Amino acid sequence: MDEAALIKRVQDGDRTAFEALVEAHQGAVYGYFRARVLQPLDAEDLTQDLFLRCYLAMDQFDTTCQLRPWLMGFARNLLREYIREHKRRKEVGWTELCLQVDEMLGDDDGPYEDELQHLPNCLNSLGTSARQAIGLRYTAKMRLAQIGEKLRRSEGAVKLLMFRARQALKQCLSLKCGRGSDDG
């Protein structure tokens, strides 16, 4: 049975059809979360929460659209909630950086395992100041002014440094993943 027919059955209240949709997409959704959070149990919880919310919102789904991009949009929003709820936990910095990388790459097709695989090498390719600034922002959760004090730079200089570091990460990830550079 095709996905559109399954979605229609779910919208009509068929739970077995929903189970089939979950089975078809659970691996991709869990992989998306697992690549962006440090704890496997958090990824499992987020996956369950996503499918619960999906089930509750399924009547709003437009059956002319594809389900996976809709699910991944849900997943990104759920990660943003996760970050807000867990601001004090240090591993959220990694998740937040992953979300920013996703947005920089501008690709809404789903998980970015290739980019995440290359992210540590790309981070290491940055200059010392840029690496420190990224680390202080996403690991220590410091504000730009605090980073400026630590690095003995103005807040504006730190903002520019962070912008350039993100651009360098985007370019490095694009090159390593065979996408080429799009500086335009």
N, CA and C of each residue as an Amber inpcrd file, in Angstrom:
protein
   552
   0.8480000  -1.1900000   0.0000000   0.0000000   0.0000000   0.0000000
   0.8850000   1.2410000   0.0000000   0.5220000   2.2220000  -0.8150000
   1.3500000   3.4220000  -0.8870000   1.1440000   4.3110000   0.3410000
   2.0870000   5.2140000   0.5340000   2.1040000   6.0450000   1.7350000
   0.8830000   6.9540000   1.8300000   0.4420000   7.5180000   0.7280000
  -0.7230000   8.4090000   0.7520000  -1.9670000   7.6630000   1.2380000
  -2.1170000   6.4150000   0.8040000  -3.2630000   5.6170000   1.2570000
  -3.1500000   5.3050000   2.7500000  -1.9450000   5.0120000   3.2130000
  -1.7360000   4.7730000   4.6440000  -2.0790000   6.0160000   5.4600000
  -1.6310000   7.1670000   4.9760000  -1.9090000   8.4240000   5.6870000
  -3.4140000   8.6680000   5.7560000  -4.0930000   8.4160000   4.6520000
  -5.5600000   8.5940000   4.6380000  -6.2210000   7.6720000   5.6590000
  -5.7380000   6.4270000   5.7320000  -6.2910000   5.4790000   6.7180000
  -6.0180000   5.9560000   8.1450000  -4.8230000   6.5280000   8.3730000
  -4.5060000   7.0640000   9.7070000  -5.4550000   8.2120000  10.0290000
  -5.6860000   9.0780000   9.0590000  -6.5930000  10.2060000   9.2690000
  -8.0200000   9.7380000   9.5500000  -8.3380000   8.5310000   9.0870000
  -9.6540000   7.9540000   9.3580000  -9.6710000   7.1630000  10.6710000
  -8.5310000   7.1640000  11.4020000  -8.4980000   6.5210000  12.7200000
  -7.9080000   5.1230000  12.7540000  -7.2720000   4.6700000  11.7080000
  -6.6970000   3.3230000  11.6490000  -5.3120000   3.3060000  12.2990000
  -5.2330000   2.7170000  13.4890000  -3.9550000   2.6840000  14.2270000
  -2.9390000   1.7440000  13.6010000  -3.3850000   0.6760000  12.9770000
  -2.4250000  -0.2380000  12.3470000  -1.7320000   0.4400000  11.1600000
  -2.4490000   1.3260000  10.4790000  -1.8400000   2.0790000   9.3860000
  -0.7730000   3.0260000   9.9460000  -1.0480000   3.6100000  11.1020000
  -0.0620000   4.4780000  11.7300000   1.1760000   3.6820000  12.1420000
   0.9680000   2.4870000  12.6690000   2.0980000   1.6220000  13.0400000
   2.9700000   1.3290000  11.8190000   2.3460000   1.1460000  10.6780000
   3.1040000   0.9000000   9.4440000   3.9260000   2.1320000   9.0630000
   3.3500000   3.3250000   9.2280000   4.0950000   4.5570000   8.9380000
   5.2690000   4.7230000   9.9060000   5.0270000   4.4380000  11.1710000
   6.0980000   4.5330000  12.1680000   7.2290000   3.5800000  11.7920000
   6.8640000   2.3630000  11.4570000   7.8680000   1.3680000  11.0960000
   8.6890000   1.8240000   9.8850000   8.0360000   2.4660000   8.9430000
   8.7220000   2.9070000   7.7250000   9.6810000   4.0730000   7.9790000
   9.3940000   4.9160000   8.9650000  10.1670000   6.1430000   9.1580000
  10.9410000   6.1990000  10.4760000  10.7190000   5.2340000  11.3460000
  11.3230000   5.2880000  12.6750000  12.8530000   5.3070000  12.6190000
  13.4510000   4.5260000  11.7650000  14.9070000   4.4740000  11.6660000
  15.5080000   5.8210000  11.2800000  14.9120000   6.4740000  10.3010000
  15.4250000   7.7740000   9.8500000  15.2540000   8.8360000  10.9340000
  14.1110000   8.8160000  11.6000000  13.8500000   9.8080000  12.6550000
  14.8010000   9.5900000  13.8340000  14.9270000   8.3330000  14.2490000
  15.8360000   8.0350000  15.3620000  17.2760000   8.4110000  14.9740000
  17.6920000   8.1080000  13.7640000  19.0310000   8.4580000  13.2970000
  19.2650000   9.9590000  13.3120000  18.2470000  10.7060000  12.9120000
  18.3340000  12.1710000  12.9430000  18.5940000  12.6510000  14.3620000
  17.7960000  12.1610000  15.3110000  17.9660000  12.5760000  16.7020000
  19.2850000  12.0680000  17.2790000  19.6260000  10.8310000  16.9760000
  20.8280000  10.2170000  17.5660000  22.0880000  10.9620000  17.1330000
  22.0800000  11.4980000  15.9270000  23.2300000  12.2540000  15.4420000
  23.3400000  13.6200000  16.1160000  22.2770000  14.0650000  16.7800000
  22.2420000  15.4210000  17.3160000  22.1670000  15.5100000  18.8320000
  21.9620000  14.4190000  19.5080000  21.9730000  14.4260000  20.9740000
  22.9860000  13.3800000  21.4380000  23.5530000  13.6120000  22.6100000
  24.6240000  12.7260000  23.0630000  24.1150000  11.4310000  23.6940000
  22.9580000  11.4710000  24.3040000  22.4500000  10.2990000  25.0140000
  21.4550000   9.5110000  24.1430000  21.7080000   8.2140000  23.9340000
  20.7850000   7.3950000  23.1330000  19.3570000   7.3940000  23.6970000
  19.2180000   7.4100000  25.0240000  17.8700000   7.4250000  25.6140000
  17.1250000   8.7070000  25.2630000  17.8480000   9.8320000  25.1900000
  17.2000000  11.0860000  24.7750000  16.7050000  10.9760000  23.3360000
  17.5020000  10.3530000  22.4760000  17.0830000  10.1680000  21.0790000
  15.8400000   9.2850000  21.0040000  15.8000000   8.2350000  21.8200000
  14.6160000   7.3640000  21.8450000  13.3910000   8.1250000  22.3280000
  13.5570000   8.9260000  23.4150000  12.4380000   9.7110000  23.9400000
  11.9400000  10.7200000  22.9000000  12.8670000  11.3760000  22.2340000
  12.4860000  12.3550000  21.2130000  11.7490000  11.6790000  20.0490000
  12.2140000  10.4890000  19.6780000  11.5590000   9.7470000  18.5910000
  10.1280000   9.3960000  18.9710000   9.9440000   8.8850000  20.1960000
   8.5920000   8.5470000  20.6530000   7.7070000   9.7870000  20.7100000
   8.2740000  10.8740000  21.2380000   7.5090000  12.1150000  21.3480000
   7.1130000  12.6220000  19.9650000   8.0350000  12.5240000  19.0160000
   7.7410000  12.9750000  17.6550000   6.5620000  12.2000000  17.0670000
   6.5840000  10.8750000  17.1910000   5.5040000  10.0940000  16.5890000
   4.1720000  10.2870000  17.3230000   4.2210000  10.5460000  18.6140000
   2.9870000  10.8640000  19.3350000   2.4050000  12.1730000  18.8040000
   3.2460000  13.1860000  18.6880000   2.7810000  14.4770000  18.1720000
   2.3080000  14.3600000  16.7240000   3.0250000  13.5560000  15.9640000
   2.6440000  13.3230000  14.5680000   1.2460000  12.7040000  14.5090000
   1.0080000  11.7110000  15.3460000  -0.2950000  11.0470000  15.3630000
  -1.4060000  12.0480000  15.6900000  -1.1300000  12.9020000  16.6870000
  -2.1340000  13.8830000  17.1010000  -2.3860000  14.9540000  16.0390000
  -1.3940000  15.2210000  15.2030000  -1.5250000  16.2660000  14.1800000
  -1.8050000  15.7060000  12.7890000  -1.9290000  14.4060000  12.6700000
  -2.0580000  13.7710000  11.3520000  -3.2720000  14.2690000  10.5740000
  -4.3310000  14.6720000  11.2500000  -5.5120000  15.1480000  10.5270000
  -5.2300000  16.4640000   9.7850000  -4.1490000  17.1550000  10.1560000
  -3.7820000  18.4060000   9.4950000  -2.8290000  18.1740000   8.3290000
  -2.3460000  16.9470000   8.1670000  -1.3620000  16.6570000   7.1280000
  -2.0090000  16.6710000   5.7460000  -1.3520000  17.3540000   4.8140000
  -1.8140000  17.4250000   3.4320000  -1.3060000  16.1850000   2.6940000
  -2.1950000  15.3200000   2.2820000  -1.8100000  14.0410000   1.6740000
  -1.1350000  14.2130000   0.3080000  -1.1220000  15.4200000  -0.2370000
  -0.4060000  15.6300000  -1.4920000   1.0850000  15.8630000  -1.2450000
   1.4660000  16.0180000   0.0140000   2.8730000  16.2380000   0.3730000
   3.5100000  14.9240000   0.8000000   4.8440000  14.9210000   0.8380000
   5.5660000  13.7470000   1.3090000   5.6590000  13.7980000   2.8310000
   5.6040000  12.6350000   3.4550000   5.5910000  12.5570000   4.9140000
   6.9550000  12.8440000   5.5260000   8.0320000  12.3180000   4.9450000
   9.3490000  12.4430000   5.5900000   9.7700000  13.8970000   5.8180000
   9.6680000  14.8080000   4.8480000  10.0360000  16.2050000   5.1380000
   9.1860000  16.8110000   6.2620000   7.9160000  16.4220000   6.3220000
   7.0320000  16.9000000   7.3870000   7.5280000  16.3850000   8.7340000
   7.9000000  15.1150000   8.7870000   8.4290000  14.5350000  10.0210000
   9.7260000  15.2190000  10.4410000  10.6020000  15.4970000   9.4810000
  11.8740000  16.1250000   9.8120000  11.6810000  17.5760000  10.2720000
  10.6730000  18.2440000   9.7490000  10.3310000  19.5720000  10.2630000
   9.8810000  19.4840000  11.7100000   9.0520000  18.4970000  12.0110000
   8.6470000  18.2110000  13.3850000   9.8810000  17.9550000  14.2470000
  10.8040000  17.1580000  13.7180000  12.0100000  16.7830000  14.4680000
  12.8460000  18.0180000  14.8020000  13.0330000  18.9280000  13.8360000
  13.8020000  20.1470000  14.1030000  13.1320000  20.9810000  15.1890000
  11.8140000  21.1110000  15.1180000  11.1060000  21.8770000  16.1400000
  11.2230000  21.2110000  17.5090000  11.1480000  19.9120000  17.5240000
  11.2850000  19.1740000  18.7790000  12.6870000  19.3530000  19.3610000
  13.7100000  19.3820000  18.5140000  15.0730000  19.6280000  18.9910000
  15.2040000  21.0270000  19.5780000  14.5490000  21.9890000  18.9730000
  14.5800000  23.3570000  19.5340000  13.9510000  23.3710000  20.9220000
  12.8510000  22.6670000  21.0970000  12.2370000  22.5600000  22.4250000
  13.1970000  21.8770000  23.4020000  13.8260000  20.8200000  22.9440000
  14.7850000  20.0720000  23.7610000  15.9020000  20.9940000  24.2410000
  16.3980000  21.8410000  23.3460000  17.4640000  22.7790000  23.7160000
  16.9620000  23.7510000  24.7740000  15.7780000  24.3090000  24.5700000
  15.2320000  25.2510000  25.5570000  15.0490000  24.5870000  26.9180000
  14.5680000  23.3550000  26.9250000  14.3050000  22.6560000  28.1860000
  15.5790000  22.1880000  28.8860000  16.6480000  21.9860000  28.1310000
  17.8750000  21.4180000  28.7000000  19.0610000  22.3710000  28.6040000
  18.8270000  23.6710000  28.6450000  19.8880000  24.6670000  28.4730000
  21.0670000  24.4330000  29.4170000  20.8220000  23.9430000  30.5880000
  21.8890000  23.7810000  31.5830000  22.7950000  22.5850000  31.2870000
  22.3180000  21.6490000  30.4850000  23.1180000  20.4650000  30.1830000
  24.1190000  20.7930000  29.0850000  25.3820000  20.4730000  29.3030000
  26.4360000  20.8440000  28.3590000  26.2650000  20.2090000  26.9860000
  25.7120000  18.9930000  26.9120000  25.6250000  18.3370000  25.6110000
  24.6560000  19.0270000  24.6640000  23.8360000  19.9360000  25.1700000
  22.9130000  20.6690000  24.3120000  23.6880000  21.5540000  23.3420000
  24.8800000  21.9910000  23.7140000  25.6980000  22.8040000  22.8220000
  25.9650000  22.0970000  21.5110000  26.2560000  20.8010000  21.5640000
  26.4760000  20.0000000  20.3520000  25.2000000  19.9700000  19.5230000
  24.0630000  19.7360000  20.1750000  22.7790000  19.6770000  19.4750000
  22.4800000  21.0140000  18.8050000  22.7310000  22.1010000  19.5250000
  22.4760000  23.4280000  18.9780000  23.3750000  23.6960000  17.7710000
  24.6420000  23.3020000  17.8510000  25.5470000  23.4800000  16.7230000
  25.0870000  22.6570000  15.5270000  24.6310000  21.4290000  15.7770000
  24.1260000  20.5860000  14.6850000  22.9370000  21.2360000  13.9940000
  22.0330000  21.8190000  14.7720000  20.8810000  22.5020000  14.1730000
  21.3350000  23.6810000  13.3190000  22.3190000  24.4300000  13.8030000
  22.8020000  25.5700000  13.0260000  23.4800000  25.0960000  11.7450000
  24.2180000  23.9960000  11.8260000  24.8350000  23.4390000  10.6210000
  23.7460000  23.0360000   9.6380000  22.6910000  22.3800000  10.1350000
  21.5680000  22.0060000   9.2720000  21.0230000  23.2340000   8.5440000
  20.8110000  24.3060000   9.2950000  20.2270000  25.5130000   8.7120000
  21.1910000  26.1720000   7.7310000  22.4940000  26.1620000   8.0620000
  23.4760000  26.7580000   7.1590000  23.5060000  26.0310000   5.8270000
  23.4020000  24.7060000   5.8800000  23.4580000  23.9210000   4.6520000
  22.1890000  24.0660000   3.8390000  21.0990000  24.4910000   4.5020000
  19.8730000  24.8070000   3.7900000  19.2240000  23.6430000   3.0910000
  19.4230000  22.4510000   3.5710000  18.8730000  21.2570000   2.9310000
  17.8480000  20.6540000   3.8740000  16.6070000  20.5720000   3.4480000
  15.5380000  20.0570000   4.3080000  15.1780000  18.6130000   4.0120000
  16.0680000  17.8840000   3.3530000  15.7340000  16.5160000   2.9750000
  15.9090000  15.5020000   4.0880000  16.4630000  15.8880000   5.2250000
  16.5560000  14.9310000   6.3110000  17.9050000  14.9010000   6.9740000
  18.2650000  13.7630000   7.5490000  19.4780000  13.6510000   8.3390000
  20.7340000  13.9630000   7.5200000  21.7600000  14.4340000   8.1970000
  23.0020000  14.8430000   7.5650000  24.1650000  14.0660000   8.1500000
  24.1220000  12.7500000   8.0630000  25.1670000  11.9410000   8.6540000
  26.5330000  12.2740000   8.0790000  26.6190000  12.5480000   6.7690000
  27.8990000  12.8950000   6.1530000  28.4830000  14.1490000   6.7960000
  27.6720000  15.2020000   6.9190000  28.1480000  16.4480000   7.5020000
  28.5920000  16.2370000   8.9430000  27.7850000  15.4990000   9.7080000
  28.1170000  15.2960000  11.1160000  29.3780000  14.4560000  11.2680000
  29.6150000  13.5590000  10.3420000  30.8300000  12.7440000  10.3630000
  32.0570000  13.6350000  10.1650000  31.9450000  14.6620000   9.3330000
  33.0690000  15.5340000   9.0210000  33.1670000  16.7430000   9.9540000
  32.1480000  16.9860000  10.7710000  32.1330000  18.1770000  11.6130000
  33.3450000  18.2720000  12.5380000  33.7400000  17.2090000  13.2420000
  34.9230000  17.3410000  14.1110000  36.1840000  17.7520000  13.3300000
  36.4180000  17.1770000  12.1560000  37.5910000  17.5500000  11.3510000
  37.4980000  18.9960000  10.8820000  36.3040000  19.4120000  10.5000000
  36.1280000  20.7930000  10.0600000  36.3400000  21.7600000  11.2290000
  35.8630000  21.3860000  12.4110000  36.1090000  22.2210000  13.5870000
  37.6050000  22.3290000  13.8560000  38.3170000  21.2220000  13.7200000
  39.7650000  21.2340000  13.9520000  40.5100000  22.0520000  12.9100000
  39.9210000  22.2510000  11.7390000  40.5830000  23.0280000  10.6930000
  40.4680000  24.5350000  10.9260000  39.6070000  24.9460000  11.8560000
  39.4620000  26.3680000  12.1600000  40.6970000  26.8690000  12.8970000
  40.9160000  28.1670000  12.8540000  41.9900000  28.7730000  13.6320000
  41.7110000  28.6190000  15.1240000  42.7360000  28.8190000  15.9210000
  42.6210000  28.6440000  17.3720000  41.5290000  29.5290000  17.9570000
  41.5160000  30.8100000  17.6100000  40.5140000  31.7350000  18.1600000
  39.1010000  31.3270000  17.7650000  38.9280000  30.9370000  16.5170000
  37.5990000  30.5270000  16.0480000  37.1500000  29.2740000  16.7790000
  38.0410000  28.2870000  16.9250000  37.7090000  27.0600000  17.6570000
  37.3460000  27.3690000  19.0970000  38.1270000  28.2680000  19.7250000
  37.8360000  28.6450000  21.1080000  36.4720000  29.3240000  21.2060000
  36.2010000  30.2320000  20.2850000  34.9230000  30.9550000  20.3070000
  33.7470000  29.9940000  20.1270000  33.8690000  29.0690000  19.1760000
  32.8110000  28.0820000  18.9530000  32.6290000  27.2290000  20.2110000
  33.7350000  26.7880000  20.7930000  33.6660000  25.9700000  22.0060000
  33.0300000  26.7120000  23.1710000  33.4210000  27.9650000  23.3570000
  32.8540000  28.7490000  24.4570000  31.3640000  29.0000000  24.2450000
  30.9740000  29.1910000  22.9940000  29.5520000  29.4630000  22.7110000
  28.6900000  28.2150000  22.8720000  29.1340000  27.1070000  22.2880000
  28.2720000  25.9330000  22.2260000  28.5170000  24.9210000  23.3380000
  29.6820000  24.9490000  23.9480000  29.9310000  24.0170000  25.0440000
  29.7420000  24.7040000  26.3830000  30.3790000  25.8590000  26.5570000
  30.2740000  26.5780000  27.8230000  29.0300000  27.4650000  27.8780000
  28.3260000  27.6060000  26.7460000  27.0800000  28.3820000  26.6680000
  27.2830000  29.8470000  27.0510000  28.4380000  30.4050000  26.6860000
  28.7410000  31.8040000  26.9960000  28.1000000  32.7310000  25.9810000
  27.7870000  33.9170000  26.4530000  27.2820000  34.9660000  25.5650000
  28.4700000  35.6160000  24.8420000  28.1780000  36.3540000  23.7690000
  29.2420000  36.9730000  22.9770000  30.1220000  37.8940000  23.8180000
  29.5110000  38.6720000  24.7190000  30.2870000  39.5860000  25.5640000
  31.2480000  38.8060000  26.4640000  30.7760000  37.6780000  27.0110000
  31.6360000  36.8610000  27.8680000  32.7810000  36.2500000  27.0650000
  32.4780000  35.8130000  25.8500000  33.5200000  35.2530000  24.9800000
  34.5480000  36.3330000  24.6690000  34.0740000  37.5550000  24.4230000
  34.9680000  38.6760000  24.1560000  35.9230000  38.9330000  25.3100000
  35.3940000  38.8910000  26.5300000  36.2560000  39.0710000  27.7060000
  37.3080000  37.9700000  27.7700000  36.8760000  36.7470000  27.5570000
  37.7810000  35.5980000  27.6470000  38.8670000  35.6530000  26.5750000
  38.4890000  36.0560000  25.3580000  39.4400000  36.1000000  24.2480000
  40.1030000  37.4640000  24.0800000  39.7590000  38.4030000  24.9580000
  40.2870000  39.7730000  24.9090000  39.9910000  40.4350000  23.5680000
  38.7200000  40.3700000  23.1900000  38.2410000  40.9910000  21.9480000
  36.9380000  41.7110000  22.2550000  36.5710000  42.6360000  21.3870000
  35.2870000  43.3160000  21.5610000  34.1580000  42.3500000  21.2040000
  32.9650000  42.6660000  21.6540000  31.8060000  41.8310000  21.3300000
  31.5760000  41.7880000  19.8220000  31.7770000  42.9290000  19.1590000
  31.6300000  42.9830000  17.7020000  32.6530000  42.0950000  17.0000000
  33.8850000  42.0840000  17.5160000  34.9220000  41.2410000  16.9180000
  34.5810000  39.7620000  17.1010000  34.0050000  39.4280000  18.2590000
  33.6110000  38.0360000  18.5030000  32.4650000  37.6540000  17.5740000
  31.5340000  38.5630000  17.3910000  30.4060000  38.2930000  16.4880000
  30.9180000  38.0210000  15.0750000  31.8590000  38.8160000  14.6120000
  32.4500000  38.6180000  13.2880000  33.2280000  37.3040000  13.2380000
  33.9820000  37.0100000  14.2930000  34.7340000  35.7630000  14.3680000
  33.7930000  34.5550000  14.2870000  32.6790000  34.6020000  15.0080000
  31.7000000  33.5130000  14.9900000  31.0810000  33.3750000  13.5990000
  30.7550000  34.4970000  12.9770000  30.1840000  34.4680000  11.6280000
  31.1610000  33.8110000  10.6630000  32.4170000  34.2320000  10.7120000
  33.4280000  33.6710000   9.8120000  33.6760000  32.1990000  10.1060000
  33.6510000  31.8280000  11.3850000  33.8420000  30.4190000  11.7480000
  32.7040000  29.5690000  11.1920000  31.4740000  30.0600000  11.3050000
  30.3300000  29.3110000  10.7610000  30.4370000  29.1880000   9.2450000
  30.8470000  30.2680000   8.5820000  31.0120000  30.2230000   7.1280000
  32.1020000  29.2280000   6.7380000  33.2100000  29.2240000   7.5000000
  34.2940000  28.2770000   7.2250000  33.8140000  26.8440000   7.4380000
  33.0150000  26.6220000   8.4780000  32.4520000  25.2880000   8.7110000
  31.5510000  24.8880000   7.5550000  30.7200000  25.8050000   7.1180000
  29.8130000  25.5160000   6.0040000  30.6060000  25.1400000   4.7560000
  31.6470000  25.9180000   4.4540000  32.4480000  25.6450000   3.2660000
  33.1750000  24.3100000   3.4000000  33.7630000  24.0480000   4.5640000
  34.4820000  22.7920000   4.7850000  33.5360000  21.6010000   4.6440000
  32.3630000  21.6890000   5.2660000  31.4020000  20.5860000   5.1890000
  30.9090000  20.3910000   3.7560000  30.6780000  21.4820000   3.0560000
  30.2280000  21.3780000   1.6670000  31.2680000  20.6780000   0.8100000
  32.5390000  21.0460000   0.9930000  33.6090000  20.4300000   0.2140000
  33.7800000  18.9510000   0.5620000  33.7630000  18.6330000   1.8510000
  33.9660000  17.2320000   2.2780000  32.8090000  16.3460000   1.8690000
  31.6300000  16.9420000   1.7200000  30.4520000  16.1500000   1.3730000
  30.1470000  16.2150000  -0.1210000  31.0570000  16.7930000  -0.8890000
  30.9080000  16.7930000  -2.3390000  29.8420000  17.7210000  -2.8680000
  29.4840000  18.7360000  -2.1030000  28.4490000  19.6740000  -2.5580000
  29.0470000  20.8930000  -3.2420000  30.3540000  21.0740000  -3.1270000
  30.9700000  22.2870000  -3.6630000  30.6620000  23.4510000  -2.7600000
  31.1520000  24.5950000  -3.0830000  30.9610000  25.7890000  -2.2630000
  29.9580000  26.7020000  -2.9540000  29.0540000  27.2650000  -2.1490000
  28.0970000  28.2320000  -2.7130000  28.1890000  29.5080000  -1.9050000
  29.1730000  30.3280000  -2.2520000  29.4190000  31.5530000  -1.5060000
  28.5250000  32.6980000  -1.9290000  27.6090000  32.4570000  -2.8550000
  26.7870000  33.5280000  -3.3950000  25.7100000  33.8750000  -2.5690000
